[in-house]
């Protein structure tokens, strides 16, 4: 019986999470200074209120033994809850 209740609880949680529309995205930035600069620049482009879910960086070798750093930051957003209908004051 308890297994059945746990399964039902898991199903309910999955349905509730599925009801919340979540949007995901990523931003990428380059820097010729260093990797931290590229990561900071990409992070600054994440929309306000979004949650950073991951990041990755790479070092790109350019001609003349110079480097370019490219970082991408992944994020997710959940739209704000709908405002309940307001009733006019009497």
C-alpha positions as CSV (number, residue, x, y, z in Angstrom):
1,X,0.0,0.0,0.0
2,X,2.8,2.5,0.9
3,X,4.4,1.8,-2.5
4,X,1.2,2.7,-4.2
5,X,1.0,6.0,-2.2
6,X,4.7,6.8,-3.1
7,X,4.0,6.2,-6.8
8,X,0.9,8.4,-6.6
9,X,2.9,11.2,-4.9
10,X,5.6,11.0,-7.5
11,X,3.0,11.1,-10.3
12,X,1.3,14.1,-8.6
13,X,4.6,15.9,-8.4
14,X,5.4,15.2,-12.0
15,X,2.0,16.5,-13.1
16,X,2.4,19.7,-11.0
17,X,5.9,20.3,-12.4
18,X,4.7,19.7,-15.9
19,X,2.0,22.3,-15.4
20,X,4.6,25.1,-14.9
21,X,5.9,26.3,-18.2
22,X,9.7,26.6,-18.0
23,X,11.8,28.2,-20.6
24,X,15.5,27.5,-21.1
25,X,18.2,29.4,-23.0
26,X,21.9,30.2,-23.1
27,X,24.1,33.2,-23.8
28,X,27.6,33.2,-25.1
29,X,30.4,35.8,-24.8
30,X,34.0,36.0,-25.9
31,X,37.0,37.8,-24.4
32,X,40.6,38.3,-25.4
33,X,41.5,39.1,-21.8
34,X,40.9,35.9,-19.9
35,X,38.3,33.1,-19.2
36,X,36.9,34.9,-16.2
37,X,36.1,38.0,-18.3
38,X,34.2,35.9,-20.8
39,X,32.3,34.1,-18.1
40,X,31.4,37.3,-16.3
41,X,30.2,38.9,-19.6
42,X,28.0,35.9,-20.5
43,X,26.6,35.8,-16.9
44,X,25.7,39.5,-17.1
45,X,23.5,38.8,-20.2
46,X,21.3,36.2,-18.3
47,X,17.8,37.7,-18.1
48,X,16.8,39.1,-14.7
49,X,15.0,36.5,-12.5
50,X,16.5,33.6,-14.5
51,X,18.3,30.7,-12.7
52,X,21.8,29.8,-14.0
53,X,21.8,26.0,-14.6
54,X,25.3,25.6,-16.0
55,X,28.2,27.0,-17.8
56,X,31.1,25.9,-20.0
57,X,34.2,27.7,-21.4
58,X,36.7,27.0,-24.0
59,X,40.1,28.4,-25.0
60,X,40.5,29.1,-28.7
61,X,44.0,29.4,-30.1
62,X,44.2,32.3,-32.6
63,X,46.9,33.0,-35.2
64,X,50.1,34.4,-33.7
65,X,49.9,32.4,-30.5
66,X,47.1,34.5,-29.1
67,X,44.0,33.2,-27.4
68,X,40.3,33.9,-27.3
69,X,38.1,32.7,-24.5
70,X,34.4,31.7,-25.2
71,X,32.0,31.0,-22.4
72,X,28.3,30.0,-22.5
73,X,25.9,30.2,-19.6
74,X,22.7,28.1,-19.6
75,X,19.7,29.4,-17.7
76,X,16.0,28.6,-17.1
77,X,13.1,30.9,-16.5
78,X,9.7,30.3,-15.0
79,X,7.1,32.9,-15.9
80,X,5.6,34.8,-12.9
81,X,2.4,33.3,-11.5
82,X,-0.8,34.7,-13.0
83,X,-2.3,37.5,-10.9
84,X,-5.6,36.6,-9.4
85,X,-8.6,38.5,-10.7
86,X,-9.2,41.6,-8.7
87,X,-12.7,42.7,-7.8
88,X,-13.5,46.4,-7.9
89,X,-14.1,48.1,-4.5
90,X,-17.8,48.7,-3.8
